[in-house]
Amino acid sequence: MRAQRVWKVNGDASIGQLQSRLDDLNKRLGQLEGQHPDSWKLEELRASALSLSREIDDLRCAEATAALSELLRK
């Protein structure tokens, strides 16, 4: 079974909003791991957490690239 994304991320979401969602997701993962360590839901949640963290990284890189481009233009 293929993991599906749990969160639908808005393209306008800020890094803070995404980080908050990731924190919530990690909290849910911790709870589920404690209650049902063999649950198939764990893999779905882990895949969603990884996807969300990649999106956060992409946004951070884009912001850093834009800031560097602005500095180099001056």
Contact map, one row per residue, 1 for C-alpha under 8 A:
11100000000000000000000000000000000000000000000000000000000000000000000000
11110000000000000000000000000000000000000000000000000000000000000000000000
11111000000000000000000000000000000000000011001100000000000000000000000000
01111100000000000000000000000000000000000001001100000000000000000000000000
00111111000000000000000000000000000000000001101100100000000000000000000000
00011111000000000000000000000000000000000001100100000000000000000000000000
00001111100000000000000000000000000000000000000100010000000000000000000000
00001111110000000000000000000000000000000000000000000000000000000000000000
00000011111010000100000000000000000000000000000000000000000000000000000000
00000001111110000000000000000000000000000000000000000000000000000000000000
00000000111110000000000000000000000000000000000000000000000000000000000000
00000000011111000000000000000000000000000000000000000000000000000000000000
00000000111111101100000000000000000000000000000000000000000000000000000000
00000000000111111100000000000000000000000000000000000000000000000000000000
00000000000011111110000000000000000000000000000000000001001100000000000000
00000000000001111111000000000000000000000000000000000000000000000000000000
00000000000011111111100000000000000000000000000000000000000000000000000000
00000000100011111111110000000000000000000000000000010001000000000000000000
00000000000000111111111000000000000000000000000000001001000000000000000000
00000000000000011111111100000000000000000000000000000000000000000000000000
00000000000000001111111110000000000000000000000000000000000000000000000000
00000000000000000111111111000000000000000000000010011000000000000000000000
00000000000000000011111111100000000000000000000000000000000000000000000000
00000000000000000001111111110000000000000000000000000000000000000000000000
00000000000000000000111111111000000000000000100010000000000000000000000000
00000000000000000000011111111100000000000000000010000000000000000000000000
00000000000000000000001111111110000000000000000000000000000000000000000000
00000000000000000000000111111111000000000000000000000000000000000000000000
00000000000000000000000011111111100000000100110000000000000000000000000000
00000000000000000000000001111111110000000000000000000000000000000000000000
00000000000000000000000000111111111000000000000000000000000000000000000000
00000000000000000000000000011111111110100100000000000000000000000000000000
00000000000000000000000000001111111111100100000000000000000000000000000000
00000000000000000000000000000111111110000000000000000000000000000000000000
00000000000000000000000000000011111110000000000000000000000000000000000000
00000000000000000000000000000001111111100000000000000000000000000000000000
00000000000000000000000000000001111111100100000000000000000000000000000000
00000000000000000000000000000000100111110100000000000000000000000000000000
00000000000000000000000000000001100111111110000000000000000000000000000000
00000000000000000000000000000000000001111111000000000000000000000000000000
00000000000000000000000000000000000000111111100000000000000000000000000000
00000000000000000000000000001001100011111111110000000000000000000000000000
00100000000000000000000000000000000000111111111000000000000000000000000000
00111100000000000000000000000000000000011111111100000000000000000000000000
00001100000000000000000010001000000000001111111110000000000000000000000000
00000000000000000000000000001000000000000111111111000000000000000000000000
00111000000000000000000000000000000000000011111111100000000000000000000000
00111110000000000000000000000000000000000001111111110000000000000000000000
00000000000000000000010011000000000000000000111111111000000000000000000000
00000000000000000000000000000000000000000000011111111100000000000000000000
00001000000000000000000000000000000000000000001111111110000000000000000000
00000010000000000100010000000000000000000000000111111111000000000000000000
00000000000000000010010000000000000000000000000011111111100000000000000000
00000000000000000000000000000000000000000000000001111111110000000000000000
00000000000000000000000000000000000000000000000000111111111000000000000000
00000000000000100110000000000000000000000000000000011111111100000000000000
00000000000000000000000000000000000000000000000000001111111110000000000000
00000000000000000000000000000000000000000000000000000111111111000000000000
00000000000000100000000000000000000000000000000000000011111111100000000000
00000000000000100000000000000000000000000000000000000001111111110000000000
00000000000000000000000000000000000000000000000000000000111111111000000000
00000000000000000000000000000000000000000000000000000000011111111100000000
00000000000000000000000000000000000000000000000000000000001111111110000000
00000000000000000000000000000000000000000000000000000000000111111111000000
00000000000000000000000000000000000000000000000000000000000011111111100000
00000000000000000000000000000000000000000000000000000000000001111111110000
00000000000000000000000000000000000000000000000000000000000000111111111000
00000000000000000000000000000000000000000000000000000000000000011111111100
00000000000000000000000000000000000000000000000000000000000000001111111110
00000000000000000000000000000000000000000000000000000000000000000111111111
00000000000000000000000000000000000000000000000000000000000000000011111111
00000000000000000000000000000000000000000000000000000000000000000001111111
00000000000000000000000000000000000000000000000000000000000000000000111111
00000000000000000000000000000000000000000000000000000000000000000000011111
